Amino acid sequence: MQQPTLHVRRVGIDTWRENVAYLHRDCPVVRAEGFQALSKVTVQANGEVISAVLNVVDDERIVPPCDLGLSEEAFRRLGVAEGHTARIEHAEPPPSIAALRRKIAGERLGRDDLHAVMADIAGARYSKIELAAFVVATNQYELDRDEVLHLTEAMIAAGRRIDWRADLGHAPVVDKHCIGGIPGNRTSMLVVPIVTAHGMRCPKTSSRAITSPAGTADTMEVMAEVELPMDRLQAIVRQTGGCIAWGGTADLSPADDILISVERPLAIDSPGQMVASILSKKIAAGSTHLVLDIPVGASAKVRTMPEAQRLKRLFEYVAGRLGLQLEVMVTDGQQPIGRGIGPLLEARDVMQVLRNDPMAPQDLRQKALWLAGRMIEFDPDVRGGEGWHLARDILESGRALAQMEALIEAQGRRTPPAPAPLMFDVLAPTAGTLVSVDNLRLARIARLSGAPQVPEAGLDLAVRLGDTVQAGQLLYRLHARFEADLAFARQLAEADNGWVIGAATSVTPPLGSGGR
C-alpha cells in the first residue's frame, strides 16, 4: 500500500548519535500502520534513506499531525530542507541483529559478524537499546584476542582512513595514547607540540571523556576548535605537522564514537572495546608508530601489574597483526598527574609547562618529556637514549610553546571561558601523611562539579602523595558554575574526600620515574 507523504519538521532535540523520528498520535500514518513508540522505522526523502526510532507525541506544538519530526541527528543525516516531503515505513531489523543476539547469548563472533555489526552501527541502524545490549554483552562475555582483532578491523573499515605515504614515503607517523583512568594526565597536549617541533608528523585524534572529568579533546577545546572535518584535519596536519582533534567529525572509526555515547552513561570500558577503540582510531588516522601509556594503581583503570601485562599483550597482538609498531609503557598510576582536574584547569597546567613557568606541575612535565622522548626515538636518525634530551631542549627553548600556538591558530583559536565563580575548599580533617588517594573518587567529585560539560568546573589539587599535612590544611578546591553542581560535589567530598591520611611508612612507593 502506498504510504501517505508527510512534511519534514526539524524538532531541534539533540539525541546524541541516535536518529529519532517524531509523529503525532493523531497522524493518519500512526493509525493506519499501527506504529508504536520505540518502533524502528525508515524515513525516505529525496533518494536518501535513514533508519530511526519512533517517538509518539501528543502536543501539536512539537509535531503537527501531518508533519514528520526529526531529531538533530536524523535531520542532519537525511540532508533535506524543512518542509520537504518524506515517507515513513516500518523498518526491517538490521542485517547484523542475529549476530548481536548470539553475542548476548555468550557466543563467539567471527570476522564477518563483527564487520556486519560495525557497519550497521556506523550506519545508525542500531537503537540506543541495541547499542547498550552490544556493549554489555561484549563486557560480560569478554572478547577473545581474535574477536578484538576483527572488531578493530571492522571499526576501521566502517569509516574513512588517512594515508600519509604520498607526503612522507616511509617516514614514521607517530602518536601517543593513554588508556585513561588517571585524572589530569594531559601529556598528549605536551607531547604533540614537542614531537612535531622535532619535525615528526603526529595526527593526534582523541575521543571525548567516557568516564573521566576531561579527555584530551575536551581540554584542547578550551583553547581551539577540535571538531575538524577530514579535509581540514589533513590540511592542518600538512601545514603544522600535527593536530589535537576529536576523531568524530573526521569520520575516523565512526562506530567507535557511537559506542562511546552508550559506554559513557553505563561507565563501561571493557578491555576488548578499549583496545579496538584506541587502535582503530590510530590506524584510521594513518599512524604507523604508537606509544601507549598504561597507568597502574589501586584506583586506576588497571589495578595490578599482571593485569597491565595481559592488556599489554592484547594491544601488542592486535597492533602487530595490523602493521602498527607499538611500544607499551606501564606507568605509575597511584595519583592524578598535574594539579587541575577538569578541562580549563588541565589546559592551564599544560600551558604552564609549555611556558616553562616555575609554578608548572613537575610531574606532568617529567612524564610528558619521557613519553615525547620515546616517540622521538622512532625517528631513524635518533639514537636510543637521546630522545629525552631532545624533548627537553625543545621544551626549554620555547619551540614547543611556539608549535602549540601554531596548532591553536591552525585549528581555530577559541577564547577560554572565565574561571568558575563558585568555589569550595576541601580541608584535611586530621594531621598526618597522605598515604593513598582514590582516583575514581576524585574523578567522580570533579564530574559532579560539572566537568567536562562545564569546562571551567573541576577541582584543583594542593597536595601530593607523601606530603605531610596539618588539620585544616587545603587538600583541593572545588570549582563550579552552578550552585546545584557545587552542592552535589561538596556533599560527595565531605562524605569521603578521596585521600587517606596515615603514617609516612604506609606510603606505597611509585613504579619508577616514568614507568617500565
N, C-alpha and C positions, 0 to 999 in steps of 0.2 A: 504494500500500500504506500502511495506517495505521502511523504511526511509534510506537514504544514511548514512553511518558512517563517522564521522569526527574525527580528532585527537585533543585531549585536548591541549590547549596552555594557560599557566599562563600569564595573561596580566600584573599583578603587579599593579593594581589600587585598592586603599582602598575605598570601597563603604560603609564602616561602617554599619555593621549589615544588609546588603541587598545583596542577591545573584543577580549578574548581569552577563549575557552571552553576548558575542560579536560575530557577524557574519559579514563577508564582504558582501557588497551589491551584488557582483557577485557570491556569493556562490550558488551552484545549489539548496540547500535546501531553501534558501530565495526565489528564483524564483519559485520553484515547490510548495511550501507550502503557498506562499503569506504572509510570515512573515513581519510584520511592526515594526518599532521602538516602544518600550514600550509594545510589546506583552508579555503576560505571557506564559512561556514555561516550559517544564520539560526536564531535562537532565538525561540520564541514562548511567551508566558505571559501569562495574564490579559488577552488582547487586545492586548498590546504585542509588537512585533517589532523585534529588533535584528540587525544583521549582525556577525559576529565571525570571527576567525581561530582555527582549532582547534589546540590543543596536545594531544598524546597523552602520558599519564603512565603509569608502571609502579608507582608507590608508592601503596598504598591509603590511607596517611595523608594524602595530598594530596587525592585524589578516589577514593572507593569506586566499584566497578564499576557501581552503579546510580544514581550521582549525576552531575549536570552542574555542574562547577565554573565559576565566573565570576570574572574579574579585578575589581578595584575599579571600574574604569571601566564594564565591562559590567554589573556588578551595579547600579551607580547608574543607568545608562540604562534597564535593564529595569524597575526600580522595583517588584520584588516581594520578599516576605519569604523568608528561607531556609526550605527545605522545600517551597516552592510547586512544583507540578508544571509542567513545561515540555517542549516538544518541540524537536528539533533536526533540521534538514534541510540538504541541500546548497543553497548559495546560487547564484542566478543572478549573472552578472557585473554590476557597477554599470552603469546605463544609459549613463554617460559614458565607459566604458572604451575605446570606439572613438576618441573624441576624444583621450584620453591616448595611445593608440598612434600617432595621427597626429602628435602633438607630439613624441613620441620619434623619429619619422622626420624631424623638422625642418619639418613643415608649419605654416602659419599657422592659428590657431584664431579662429573668429568669436564674436560675442556669445552666441549660443545654446550653442555648445560650452562656453565658459567658465562660463556660468551653470549648465550641467549638471554640470560638474566640481566647482564650488564647492558646489553643493547636495549632491552625493554625499560630498564631503569633510566638510562640516558635519554630515551625517547618519551619519558614522562608517562609511561603506560602503567606504572605501579602507583597505587594509592599509598598514603602515609601508613595505613594499616598493614598493607602488604610489605612495604619497606621495613616497618618495625618487625614484622614476622621474620624477614630475612636476616636482619641484624641480630635479633635474639637467637635465632636458630644457629647462625654461624658462631655465636658466642657460647651457646650451650653445648653444641656439638662441634668441638674445636676442629678447624680445618687442618688437614694434614699438609705436608710441605708441597706436594704436587697440586693440591687444591689451591694453596696460596699462590703458587706459580701461575696456574691457569687464571685465577682471579685477577692477578696483576696484569697478565697479558690482555684479559678481557677489558679491564678498565682502560688500558692504553688504546685498544682498538676502538672503543666506543667514542673517542674524541679525536681531536687533532694532535699532530705531532710535529715538532720543530726539528729540522735537520740543519745544523750549522756547518756541515762539511764543505759546502761551496765557499764559505767565508774562510774557514780555518784549516781545511785539509784534515790532518790527523792530530792537530794540536788539541790538548785536553780541554773539555768544557767542564768546569768544576762546580760543585755545590756542597753545601753543608746542611745537615738537618739534625735536630734534637727530637727524640721521641716524646718529649714533654714530661709533665708531672712535677716540675720544679718551678715555683713562682719566680718571676723575674727572668733571669737567664736569657736575655736578649742578645746573645752572642752573634746571631746571624746578621744583625744590623751593624755590627762592627766588622765581622769577617768579610762581608761583601765589599765594602769600600776598600779594605786593606788589600784583598787579593786582586780586585780589578785595578787598583792603583799600581800593583805589581805588573799588570799587563795581561792578566788571565781573564777569560770570559766566564761570568758567573750569573746565569739567568735564574735568580732565586724566586721561586713561586712558593707561596705558603697557603695553607688553609687558615681559616679563621679559628678562633678558640673553640674547642669542643667542650671540655670540662674545666678549663683554666680561666683566670680573670683577664687574660690577654694572649693573643697569638702574635706572631711576627707581623702578619698583615694588619691586625688591629692596631699595633703600635706604630707601624710605619704610616698608617692612615692619618695619624695625628698631624704629620708633617707634609705628606704628599699623597696624591691620588694613587690608589692601588688597584682599582678596577680598570684594568687596561685590556682593550681588545687585542686579539692576536697580532694584527698588523702593527699596531702602535707598540706593543711589547717588543716585537722583533726590532723595530726601528730604534727604540731606546737602547736595547742591548748592543746593537751595532754602533750606536753613537757613543755610549759611555762604557761599554764592556760588561754591563750588568744591569740588574733591576732588583727591586724588592717589592713584589706584587702579589696580589691574590690570584690564584690559578683559575678561579671560577669563570671570570669574564673572558679569559683566553680560550675557553673550551678545551682545556687540558684535563684529561681524565674527568669529564663532567659527571659520570656516575658516582664518583667519589664524593663530590660536593653535595649531591642529592642524598647520599647515605649519611653524610655528616649532619644533615639537617634533622635526621632521626636519632643518630648517635648522641647528639648534644643533649636533648631533653632526657634521654634514657641514661646518660652518663655511662655509655658502653664504649669501650675502646679495646676490643679483643685483639690478641697478638696477630692473628691472620689478617684481619681487616687493617690493622696498623701497618703491617709490612706491605700489603698490596697498595694501600693508600699512599704511603711515602714513596715507594719505588715507582709506582705508575706515574706520579706527578713528576719525578725527577727525569725519568726516561722520556716522557712525553715532552718535557721542556728541552730535550736534546742534551742532557748532561751525560758525560762519559765517565766521570770520576766523582765519587761522593765520599765525604767524611761524615760518619753517623755518630752522634753523641747519645749514649745510653747512660743516664744518671742512675745510680743505685743508692737507695736509702730506705730506712724503715717506713717512711711515709711517702716515698716516691712511687712512680708508676711501676717500677721494677724494684722489688724489695730485697732480693738476695743476689749474690754473685752467681750461684748456679742458674738462677732464673735468667740473669743477664747473658750468661754463656749460651743458654738454649736459644734465646732470642737472637743473639749474635749469629749463631749457626744458621738459623732460619733466614735471616737477612742475607747472609753470605751465599746460601744455596740459591735463592731466587735471583739475586743480583748476578751471580756467576752465570746462571742459565740464560740471562737476558743480556749479557755482554757489558754489564756495568761494573767498573772497577771500584771496589768498596773497601774502605778502611773503617772499622768499627772501633770507637774509643769508649771504654767504660769509665765513667767519671763519678766523682763523689756527689751524691745527691741528698745529703743529710739536711741541707738547709737551703733557703732561697739564695739566688745569685743576684747581686746588686741590692739596692735599698728599696726601690719602688716596686709595687705590685699593682698593676693597672696600666692601661695604655699610655696616658700622659706622663705618669711618674716613671715608667720604664723608658719612655722616649727621652726624658730629662737625663736619666742615668747614661744612656747611650751617648748623648751629645756632650755630657761632661767628660766621658772617656775620650771621645774624638777631639775635644778641645784641650786635652791634657790638663784638665782642671785638677788642682791638688785635692779638691773635695770629691773627685770621682770615686766610685766604688772600685777598690783594687781587685776584689775577687772577680768581678765582671771583666775588668781589663786583662787580668792574667789568663783567664780561661779563653777569652777571645783571641789573644795572641798565640796561645798554644794551639788552638784549632786552626787559625789562619796560617800559622807556620806549617802545620802538616799539609794543608791544602796547597801552599806554595811549593812544597816538595813534590807535588805532582808534575811540576814544571821539569821537563827533562834536563834543563840547563842548571838546575839547582841540586846541589849535593845534599844527601841526607844529613840532618842536623843543622843545616843553615837556615831553615825556614823561619824559626822563631826569631832569629836576629834580624832577618829581612823584614818580617812583620813588625817588629818593634821599631825599626828605623822608619818605616813608612808611617806608623802612627805618630811617633815623636816629632817627625819632620813637618807634620801638618798636611801631608799628602792625602792621608785617609780622610781628614775633615773636608778638604777641597773636593775629593771624589764623592763624598756623601752629599755635599751641596750640589754637585753636578747631577747626581741621581735625582735629588729632590726637584731640581729645576726641570729636568727632562720629563719626569713623571707628572709634574704639575704641583707646584708648591701650594700648601694649604696653611692657613693661619691656625695654630694650635688653639684649643679652647682655653678660656680663663681657668685658673685653678678653682677647684671645688670650694664653694663658700662655706660648707658645713664641715666641722672637724670634731673629733673626739679622741682624747689621749687615753691609751691603754697602758696602765702602770703595773709595775712589778708588785705583787701582793706581799712578798717577803724578800729578805736579803739572801744571797747565795750565788751560785754559779749556774749559768744557763747550760744545762746538760743535754737537752734534746728539744726539737721543735717539730710540730706536726704540720708538714707542708700542706696536706689536704685541708686541715682546719683553717690555716691562713688563707688558702685559695678560696675556700667557701665564704669566709668572712669578707674577703675582697669582692666576691661576686654579689653578696648580699648588699654591699655598699653601692652597687650599680655597675661595676665593671663586668665585661667590656662594653656593654651597650652605652653606658655613660663613660666616655673615655677619661674624664678627669677624676673619676671615682677610683677608690682602691685604698691601699694602706702603704705607709712609709715606715720602714724598719729603722730602729735606732740602735739595735744591739745585734751581736753575732754569737754563735755557739762558743762557749768557753769564756765569755765575758762574765765578770763579777758585777752584780747589781745590788743596789740598796732598795729597801722597801720604799715604794712610791716613785721609783725611777722609771722614766719613759721606756716602754718596750716598742711601741709603734703608735702611729697616729692614723686614725681613720679619716678618709675624705669622702664626701658625698655631695650630690647636688640637691637631693630631695630629703626632706625630714623623715619620711617613711623608710627610705633606704638606710639612712643613718641609724634609725631606731632598730631595724632588724639586725644590722651588722653589730651594733653596740650590744644588743641583747645576747647574741651568739658569743661575742668576745668576752663579755662579763661572765658567762656561764663557763667558758674554757678559753683562755686567751691563746692557746696553742703552744706555749712554752712550758718546759719543766725546769724548775729551779731546784738544785741539789748540791751535792758535794763535788768539788773540782775533779776528784778521782773517778767520777761517773761519766765524764765526757767521752764519747766514742771517738777514737782517732779517725781522721779522714782517710780516704783511699790513697791519697797522694797529692802531689802538687797539681796534677791535672787529671790523671786517670791512668788506666792500664791498657 
